[in-house]
Amino acid sequence: MKICLVQTDIVWQDVTANIATAESLIEQAPEADLYVLPEMWATGFCMNPTAETFSAAEQALAWMKAFSARHGQTIMGSLPWREKDENRATNRLFVVGHGAVTAVYDKRHLFGYGGEKACYQAGSGRTIVEIGGLKVLILTCYDLRFPVFSRNFAAAYDLVVYVANWPESRQMAWQTLLKARAIENQCFVCGVNRTGNDPVCHYAGGSMLIDAYGKTLADFDANVQAATITLDVERLRHFRQKFPVLADADAFTLH
């Protein structure tokens, strides 16, 4: 499976500019089975979403559908979302393939320190989706700090993807926790962050792809960029058979 990490500098509340950036980066990168965009990639990490914000998110999702239909590949990224018949808003991670939404995940751990809890409603469960023959757990930013929620019970997934707006001030935590999640869950971990600035924070990118040994397969600097990496799935499965750590994990139930 080939995965493309798409690290963008999100222009605040400018969906047209952000779509153009995503398109340009993807066109320049080698072809992939899965393209991963950052958290709230079309609007920025907005804590006071308006009707215009949700309209921009709808426009961004329409582009994701058109892209996937045109290329026959899968793309994912989160958007501030509100269903037309509901008042609640969520930070929703969309997986889109062949022109349609194939899976969604509403961010479970909302970033209270940044005011996210006041503006969005938390999701309740995990989402694992099959892409290119791999089982993929999809999570969002602050979820990275909570290892119990990402625990890989009985090798339920092969890859976990975190989309993020993770500030430079906590970059060391980002790098360390991504590696920890890969090692403890015997899986590939993909973390796609943004770069640049919004009205509150500075972001230094640092998108990463890590294998189950903790080896870094991709490590971005702070520049806008995209890269396509091939995941050696057979090597992962051989490692799990040879060194079955997950079989010795503690059993518990998520609530």
C-alpha positions in Angstrom: 0.0 0.0 0.0 1.2 3.5 -0.8 0.3 6.4 1.5 0.8 10.1 0.7 1.3 12.5 3.6 0.0 16.0 2.6 1.4 18.7 5.0 -0.2 22.1 4.2 -0.1 25.7 5.5 -3.8 26.2 6.1 -5.0 29.7 5.1 -7.4 30.8 7.8 -11.0 30.3 6.7 -10.1 30.3 2.9 -11.4 27.0 1.5 -10.6 27.9 -2.1 -6.9 28.6 -1.3 -6.7 25.4 0.8 -8.2 23.2 -1.9 -5.7 24.7 -4.4 -2.8 23.9 -2.1 -3.9 20.4 -1.5 -4.4 19.8 -5.2 -1.0 21.2 -6.1 0.8 19.1 -3.5 -1.0 15.9 -4.5 -0.3 16.5 -8.2 3.4 16.8 -7.6 3.6 13.7 -5.4 3.9 10.1 -6.7 0.6 8.3 -6.9 -0.8 6.7 -3.8 -3.6 4.5 -2.6 -4.4 6.9 0.3 -3.9 10.7 0.7 -4.0 12.1 4.2 -4.7 15.8 4.9 -4.4 17.6 8.3 -7.1 18.3 10.8 -9.6 20.9 9.7 -7.5 21.2 6.5 -9.9 23.5 4.7 -10.7 26.1 7.4 -8.1 26.0 10.1 -8.7 25.0 13.7 -11.7 27.3 14.3 -13.3 27.4 17.7 -16.2 29.7 16.7 -17.7 28.0 13.6 -20.3 30.0 11.7 -22.7 29.2 8.9 -19.9 30.2 6.5 -17.5 27.8 8.2 -19.9 24.8 7.7 -20.5 25.9 4.1 -16.8 25.9 3.5 -16.6 22.4 5.0 -19.3 21.2 2.6 -17.4 22.7 -0.3 -14.2 20.9 0.9 -16.0 17.6 1.2 -17.4 18.0 -2.3 -13.9 18.5 -3.6 -12.7 15.3 -1.7 -15.5 13.4 -3.4 -14.7 14.8 -6.8 -11.0 14.0 -6.3 -11.6 10.4 -5.3 -14.0 9.8 -8.1 -11.6 11.3 -10.7 -8.5 9.4 -9.4 -10.1 6.2 -8.0 -8.2 6.6 -4.8 -9.0 7.4 -1.1 -8.5 10.7 0.6 -9.0 11.7 4.2 -9.0 14.8 6.4 -11.1 16.4 9.1 -13.6 19.2 8.8 -15.8 21.2 11.2 -19.1 19.6 10.5 -22.8 20.1 11.3 -25.6 18.0 9.8 -28.4 20.1 8.3 -31.0 18.6 10.6 -28.9 18.9 13.8 -27.7 21.7 16.0 -24.6 19.9 17.2 -21.2 20.4 15.6 -18.4 17.8 15.4 -14.8 17.7 14.4 -15.4 15.0 11.8 -12.7 13.0 10.0 -14.0 11.9 6.6 -12.7 9.0 4.6 -13.7 9.4 0.9 -13.2 6.8 -1.8 -14.5 6.5 -5.4 -16.6 9.6 -5.0 -18.4 8.8 -1.8 -17.9 9.0 2.0 -16.8 5.5 3.1 -16.3 6.2 6.8 -16.4 9.0 9.3 -14.9 9.5 12.8 -16.0 12.2 15.2 -13.1 13.3 17.4 -13.4 11.6 20.8 -11.0 13.7 22.9 -11.7 17.3 22.5 -9.0 19.8 23.3 -10.5 21.6 26.3 -7.4 23.8 26.8 -8.0 25.3 23.4 -11.8 25.7 23.8 -12.8 22.8 21.6 -15.2 21.3 24.1 -17.3 24.5 24.1 -17.8 24.4 20.4 -18.0 20.8 19.4 -19.6 17.5 20.6 -17.3 14.6 21.3 -17.7 11.3 19.4 -18.3 8.1 21.2 -16.5 5.3 19.5 -13.6 4.3 17.2 -13.6 3.8 13.5 -11.6 1.2 11.7 -11.8 1.1 7.9 -10.2 -1.1 5.3 -8.1 0.7 2.7 -5.9 -1.0 0.1 -6.0 -4.3 2.0 -5.0 -2.7 5.3 -7.2 -2.1 8.4 -6.8 1.5 9.4 -7.8 3.2 12.7 -8.5 6.9 12.1 -8.0 9.4 14.9 -7.6 13.1 15.4 -4.9 15.2 17.0 -5.5 15.3 20.8 -6.5 11.6 20.7 -2.7 10.9 20.4 -2.3 11.6 24.1 -4.7 8.8 25.2 -3.1 5.4 24.5 -6.0 3.4 25.9 -8.3 4.6 23.1 -5.9 3.5 20.4 -5.0 0.1 21.9 -4.7 -2.5 19.2 -6.8 -5.3 20.6 -6.0 -8.6 18.8 -4.3 -6.9 15.9 -7.6 -5.2 14.9 -5.7 -2.7 12.7 -2.4 -2.4 10.8 -2.2 1.4 10.5 -3.3 4.2 12.7 -3.6 7.7 11.1 -3.6 10.9 13.2 -4.6 14.1 11.4 -3.6 17.1 13.5 -3.1 20.8 14.1 -0.4 20.3 16.7 1.5 23.5 17.8 5.3 23.8 17.6 5.4 24.4 21.4 4.5 20.8 22.0 6.5 19.3 19.0 8.6 17.0 21.2 5.4 15.4 22.6 4.1 14.9 19.0 7.2 13.1 17.9 7.5 11.0 21.0 3.9 9.9 21.2 3.7 8.9 17.6 6.6 6.6 18.0 5.2 5.2 21.3 1.8 4.4 19.6 3.7 2.5 16.8 5.8 0.4 19.1 3.1 -0.4 21.7 0.5 -1.3 19.1 2.8 -3.1 16.6 1.5 -1.1 13.7 2.3 1.6 11.3 1.6 5.1 12.5 1.0 8.1 10.3 0.7 11.6 11.7 -0.1 14.4 9.4 0.2 17.9 10.9 -0.1 21.4 9.4 2.5 24.1 9.3 2.3 27.9 9.4 0.2 30.1 11.6 -3.4 30.6 12.7 -4.7 33.5 14.9 -3.5 31.6 18.1 -0.7 29.2 17.3 2.4 28.6 15.3 2.8 25.1 13.7 6.1 23.4 12.6 4.7 20.5 10.6 6.7 17.5 11.5 4.4 15.0 9.8 5.8 11.5 10.3 5.4 7.8 9.3 6.7 5.2 11.6 6.8 1.4 11.4 6.1 -1.2 14.2 9.8 -1.3 15.2 9.7 2.4 15.9 11.7 3.2 12.7 10.9 6.5 11.1 10.0 6.1 7.4 9.1 9.7 6.8 9.9 12.8 8.9 8.9 16.2 7.5 10.4 19.6 8.4 8.3 22.7 8.7 7.9 23.2 4.9 4.7 22.7 2.9 5.2 19.3 1.3 3.9 15.9 0.4 5.6 12.5 0.1 4.4 9.1 -0.9 5.7 6.0 1.0 5.2 2.3 0.4 4.2 0.3 3.5 5.7 -3.1 3.7 2.7 -5.0 5.0 4.3 -8.5 4.8 7.2 -7.3 7.0 4.7 -6.1 9.6 2.8 -9.4 9.6 6.1 -11.4 9.8 7.1 -9.2 12.8 3.8 -9.8 14.6 4.1 -13.6 14.1 7.7 -13.7 15.2 7.3 -11.4 18.2 3.6 -11.6 19.2 3.5 -8.8 21.7 -0.2 -8.1 21.2 -1.1 -11.6 22.3 0.2 -10.7 25.8 -1.7 -7.4 26.2 -4.0 -6.8 29.1 -7.7 -7.3 28.3 -10.1 -4.5 29.1 -13.2 -2.9 27.7 -13.5 0.7 26.4 -16.5 2.7 27.6 
